[in-house]
Amino acid sequence: MGYKTMLTITPTAVVDAAPEQGPEVFAVIEGKKVFLPAEAKYVMQDRRGIWYYSTRKPRPKEGDWTPNKTSIACLTEQGYVRALQTEARVEWLQTCQRTIRMVRSRESSQRRPADD
């Protein structure tokens, strides 16, 4: 008797929908805002075109980014969770970028860059 296991992938990012609570942490990928978890500080693309985020500045290691990274997974329009993958437009070593962090002012609904 065999067991069937279901692999559940949880989305780690949301495209074009800002969180209602807490800071807005995002990167602009292919012209779209990709909202990430609050701990995301950097985003980068690997050789295959898959996007990742990390909490510390990544370093290249053996032809890829250091292993301390998390894939950016989004819910598709069809309802599936998939890794965010785009065509590689520049060499992968040039894709590392800092995330953008915004917070809402307590007094008003104004947004401002977060203190880092």
C-alpha contacts under 8 A as a table, 3 or more apart, distances in Angstrom:
res1	aa1	res2	aa2	distance
9	I	81	V	6.47
10	T	73	A	7.38
10	T	81	V	7.06
11	P	14	V	7.48
11	P	72	I	7.56
11	P	73	A	4.89
11	P	74	C	5.04
11	P	75	L	6.29
11	P	81	V	6.15
11	P	82	R	7.93
12	T	36	L	6.55
12	T	37	P	6.85
12	T	71	S	7.62
12	T	72	I	5.57
12	T	73	A	5.12
12	T	74	C	6.47
13	A	34	V	6.39
13	A	35	F	5.41
13	A	36	L	4.74
13	A	37	P	6.93
13	A	72	I	5.98
13	A	73	A	5.87
13	A	74	C	5.36
14	V	17	A	6.12
14	V	18	A	7.82
14	V	34	V	5.72
14	V	35	F	5.13
14	V	36	L	6.87
14	V	74	C	5.75
14	V	75	L	7.23
15	V	32	K	6.86
15	V	33	K	5.88
15	V	34	V	4.51
15	V	35	F	6.10
15	V	74	C	7.21
16	D	32	K	6.56
16	D	33	K	5.27
16	D	34	V	6.23
16	D	35	F	7.18
17	A	35	F	7.10
18	A	24	E	6.50
18	A	35	F	6.41
19	P	22	G	7.13
19	P	23	P	7.68
19	P	24	E	6.42
19	P	35	F	7.74
22	G	103	V	7.04
22	G	104	R	7.99
23	P	38	A	6.66
23	P	101	R	6.69
23	P	102	M	5.66
23	P	103	V	4.69
23	P	104	R	7.22
23	P	114	A	7.65
24	E	35	F	6.95
24	E	36	L	7.90
24	E	38	A	7.37
24	E	100	I	7.84
24	E	101	R	5.63
24	E	102	M	4.96
24	E	103	V	6.16
25	V	35	F	5.70
25	V	36	L	5.48
25	V	37	P	6.66
25	V	38	A	5.81
25	V	40	A	7.23
25	V	99	T	6.44
25	V	100	I	5.60
25	V	101	R	4.54
25	V	102	M	6.47
26	F	33	K	6.22
26	F	34	V	5.30
26	F	35	F	4.23
26	F	36	L	5.40
26	F	99	T	5.57
26	F	100	I	5.28
26	F	101	R	6.65
27	A	33	K	5.81
27	A	34	V	5.42
27	A	35	F	6.77
27	A	36	L	7.75
27	A	43	V	7.25
27	A	98	R	7.73
27	A	99	T	5.16
27	A	100	I	6.02
28	V	31	G	5.75
28	V	32	K	5.29
28	V	33	K	4.60
28	V	34	V	6.07
29	I	32	K	5.40
29	I	33	K	6.52
29	I	34	V	6.74
30	E	86	T	7.65
36	L	40	A	6.35
37	P	40	A	5.67
39	E	54	S	7.92
39	E	55	T	5.83
40	A	43	V	7.65
40	A	53	Y	5.84
40	A	54	S	5.49
40	A	55	T	5.06
40	A	99	T	6.97
41	K	53	Y	7.14
41	K	54	S	6.03
41	K	55	T	5.03
41	K	56	R	6.52
41	K	57	K	7.58
41	K	98	R	5.86
41	K	99	T	5.28
42	Y	53	Y	5.46
42	Y	54	S	5.35
42	Y	55	T	6.58
42	Y	56	R	6.99
42	Y	57	K	6.37
42	Y	58	P	7.73
42	Y	96	C	6.70
42	Y	97	Q	5.56
42	Y	98	R	4.46
42	Y	99	T	5.34
43	V	51	W	6.95
43	V	52	Y	5.57
43	V	53	Y	4.29
43	V	54	S	6.50
43	V	95	T	7.76
43	V	96	C	5.65
43	V	97	Q	5.48
43	V	98	R	6.43
43	V	99	T	6.64
44	M	51	W	5.67
44	M	52	Y	5.45
44	M	53	Y	6.39
44	M	92	W	7.66
44	M	95	T	5.18
44	M	96	C	4.26
44	M	97	Q	6.43
45	Q	48	R	7.85
45	Q	49	G	5.66
45	Q	50	I	5.44
45	Q	51	W	4.37
45	Q	52	Y	6.25
45	Q	88	A	7.82
45	Q	92	W	5.79
45	Q	95	T	5.75
45	Q	96	C	7.05
46	D	49	G	5.42
46	D	50	I	5.57
46	D	51	W	6.56
46	D	52	Y	7.91
46	D	64	D	6.50
46	D	65	W	7.17
46	D	92	W	5.47
47	R	50	I	7.52
47	R	64	D	7.45
47	R	88	A	7.31
47	R	91	E	7.68
47	R	92	W	5.58
48	R	85	Q	7.92
48	R	88	A	7.36
49	G	85	Q	5.17
49	G	86	T	5.24
49	G	87	E	5.60
49	G	88	A	5.17
50	I	71	S	7.50
50	I	83	A	6.76
50	I	84	L	5.83
50	I	85	Q	4.26
50	I	86	T	6.65
51	W	71	S	6.10
51	W	72	I	5.74
51	W	83	A	7.42
51	W	84	L	5.68
51	W	85	Q	6.02
51	W	86	T	7.88
52	Y	69	K	6.10
52	Y	70	T	5.30
52	Y	71	S	4.21
52	Y	72	I	5.08
53	Y	69	K	5.66
53	Y	70	T	5.40
53	Y	71	S	6.42
53	Y	72	I	6.56
54	S	57	K	7.03
54	S	58	P	7.04
54	S	68	N	6.56
54	S	69	K	4.68
54	S	70	T	6.26
55	T	69	K	7.68
58	P	65	W	6.16
58	P	66	T	5.83
58	P	68	N	7.57
58	P	69	K	7.91
58	P	96	C	7.91
59	R	65	W	5.67
59	R	66	T	5.54
60	P	63	G	6.58
60	P	64	D	5.55
60	P	65	W	4.48
60	P	66	T	5.90
60	P	93	L	7.46
61	K	64	D	5.39
61	K	65	W	5.61
61	K	66	T	5.53
62	E	65	W	7.93
65	W	69	K	7.92
66	T	69	K	7.06
71	S	83	A	6.44
71	S	84	L	7.70
72	I	83	A	5.69
72	I	84	L	5.64
73	A	81	V	6.22
73	A	82	R	5.22
73	A	83	A	4.16
73	A	84	L	5.56
74	C	81	V	5.37
74	C	82	R	5.62
74	C	83	A	6.38
74	C	84	L	6.46
75	L	78	Q	7.98
75	L	79	G	5.86
75	L	80	Y	5.45
75	L	81	V	4.36
75	L	82	R	6.48
76	T	79	G	5.20
76	T	80	Y	5.23
76	T	81	V	6.08
76	T	82	R	6.94
77	E	80	Y	7.47
88	A	91	E	7.07
88	A	92	W	7.29
90	V	94	Q	6.57
90	V	95	T	7.09
91	E	94	Q	5.64
91	E	95	T	7.12
92	W	95	T	5.37
92	W	96	C	7.90
93	L	96	C	6.85
100	I	113	P	7.83
101	R	113	P	5.84
101	R	114	A	5.34
102	M	111	R	6.29
102	M	112	R	5.45
102	M	113	P	4.37
102	M	114	A	4.86
103	V	111	R	5.50
103	V	112	R	5.60
103	V	113	P	6.23
103	V	114	A	5.44
104	R	108	S	7.52
104	R	109	S	5.89
104	R	110	Q	5.64
104	R	111	R	4.41
104	R	112	R	6.45
105	S	108	S	5.47
105	S	109	S	5.99
105	S	110	Q	5.54
105	S	111	R	6.07
105	S	112	R	7.26
106	R	109	S	7.27
